[in-house]
Amino acid sequence: MEPRRETLGPQLDFLLHEPLSRTRGGDSLQKQLLHRLRAAVLDGRLPAGSRLPGSRALAEGLGVSRNTVTLVYDVLGTEGYIEPSRQGTRVAALARPEPADRAHPAPATLGRRAERIRNRDPGGVDSFAFASGVPALAQFPLAAWRRSLDRVLLRGGTELLGYGPPRGEPALRTAVLRHLALARGMRCAPEQVVITEGAQEALSLCVRLVTDPGDIAWVEDPGYRGAQTALAGGDLTVVPVPVDRDGLRTSASDWTDRPPRLVCTTPAHQYPTGAVLTAARRLDLIEKCRRHGAWIIEDDYDSEFRHSGEPLACMQGLTPAAPVFYVGTFSKTLFPSLRLGFLVLPEQLVGRAAPVVDELLRGGHRHEQLALAHFMESGQYGRHLARMRRLYRRRRDVLRAALVEHFDVPHTVTGGDSGMHLTVRLPPDVPDRALAHAARRHRLAPRPLSPHSLNPDTAPNGLVLGYGNTPESAFAPGLRQLSHLARALA
């Protein structure tokens, strides 16, 4: 069909200035016409009240089938751009916001809670040397994990494609409970265990359960930035509390002048300094929180990898009914993209919190949860942890020796009793942010230490060197490169 200009009218001349394309593989005539008419209504070329040709006339004018035009009119009518009247189809009256003044554009603002969140360090790539918080991915037993997944897929079928229990699959909650009782000396019941989408969701869930905007929350300084983000996202007043060689250090004036509603701590292996919170400070913190009606988040992110002696007992199990939320993750013990963590609710809170959690969460990752439950119950999880403990202990020792031999910048090393990283303190004339930024260009991903502090005046200067996913052969050349970059900055 050939287009016929006389059937359209002057308001629709724009449809003839650039005819509809009939190129093979391009958008259909229907989609092209729909987009053009919709755009003309929105930009005012077809003002409110304009009468459109009938479907037959418009089809003849454009040289398309009447069915194409009818379908386009149906969509525009459903969307509210056009409406029928006694005089035919007319353009509907729509509110059109005034365009923003280029000199004074409309503000693009976030909410108050979101505005408080700052990305102070872009981080690196998991595959780069010295990336922290990343386990030895190449050592993960993929074949065993695949068998667990296949078993679940064969047995579960399509039933597992729907939503699951909000607090997680019962089989995984039970497996987590058994593991915590054996490995961490934990006292808890199955209804206290909640499976989360990683530790970050668990931290945010704690904030939502027991705090109100403006409440005071204490964080370790320097400390884990994920905890700082969760607290800022809850619109809490975040108070940095210093860390020394014995972990979180509070004073009597802290409890008098700024008593917290929530305290975030990494007692088994403080991140990033590697300090261990002493038993005396743990018990004192629990007692003071009880007295002030405060809650503790015990982030136990990598305590499975203690390199000397048995894993330390968790705070949650130190005393009956401790006011402690216990947070764990499989990102460090297995692999990060699994996105599974867990939260153990305080015993005295579970009755009121569990129904709320059931409303806040939606069960998912059902195949992965059930596969992980089988992976744990079959003994594969325990065997993998044992292998990784040996591997990380050896890598820690090799990295310590390599720092002595190949890193010729004045420094001190802290941590190393647990986990997958060492912390290196540097002199102030070697700025850690600039050094970490320069290192990324050489496929090195140490984290600067200073962004972990909320107090810029007392922020420590140094690097967090992860060795979990870095082979020993990369230590010496990586440290020599860091030495070269540090000397260039000093």
Secondary structure as GFF3:
##gff-version 3
##sequence-region A 1 490
A	DSSP	three_ten_helix	5	7	.	.	.	ID=ss1
A	DSSP	three_ten_helix	10	12	.	.	.	ID=ss2
A	DSSP	alpha_helix	14	17	.	.	.	ID=ss3
A	DSSP	alpha_helix	29	42	.	.	.	ID=ss4
A	DSSP	alpha_helix	55	62	.	.	.	ID=ss5
A	DSSP	alpha_helix	66	79	.	.	.	ID=ss6
A	DSSP	beta_strand	82	85	.	.	.	ID=ss7
A	DSSP	beta_strand	88	91	.	.	.	ID=ss8
A	DSSP	alpha_helix	112	115	.	.	.	ID=ss9
A	DSSP	three_ten_helix	137	139	.	.	.	ID=ss10
A	DSSP	alpha_helix	142	156	.	.	.	ID=ss11
A	DSSP	three_ten_helix	157	161	.	.	.	ID=ss12
A	DSSP	alpha_helix	170	184	.	.	.	ID=ss13
A	DSSP	three_ten_helix	190	192	.	.	.	ID=ss14
A	DSSP	beta_strand	193	196	.	.	.	ID=ss15
A	DSSP	alpha_helix	198	210	.	.	.	ID=ss16
A	DSSP	beta_strand	216	221	.	.	.	ID=ss17
A	DSSP	alpha_helix	225	233	.	.	.	ID=ss18
A	DSSP	beta_strand	237	244	.	.	.	ID=ss19
A	DSSP	beta_strand	247	248	.	.	.	ID=ss20
A	DSSP	alpha_helix	252	257	.	.	.	ID=ss21
A	DSSP	beta_strand	262	265	.	.	.	ID=ss22
A	DSSP	alpha_helix	279	292	.	.	.	ID=ss23
A	DSSP	beta_strand	295	299	.	.	.	ID=ss24
A	DSSP	three_ten_helix	315	317	.	.	.	ID=ss25
A	DSSP	beta_strand	324	329	.	.	.	ID=ss26
A	DSSP	three_ten_helix	336	338	.	.	.	ID=ss27
A	DSSP	beta_strand	341	344	.	.	.	ID=ss28
A	DSSP	alpha_helix	350	360	.	.	.	ID=ss29
A	DSSP	alpha_helix	366	377	.	.	.	ID=ss30
A	DSSP	alpha_helix	380	406	.	.	.	ID=ss31
A	DSSP	beta_strand	412	414	.	.	.	ID=ss32
A	DSSP	beta_strand	421	425	.	.	.	ID=ss33
A	DSSP	alpha_helix	432	440	.	.	.	ID=ss34
A	DSSP	beta_strand	447	448	.	.	.	ID=ss35
A	DSSP	three_ten_helix	450	452	.	.	.	ID=ss36
A	DSSP	beta_strand	462	466	.	.	.	ID=ss37
A	DSSP	three_ten_helix	472	474	.	.	.	ID=ss38
A	DSSP	alpha_helix	475	489	.	.	.	ID=ss39
###
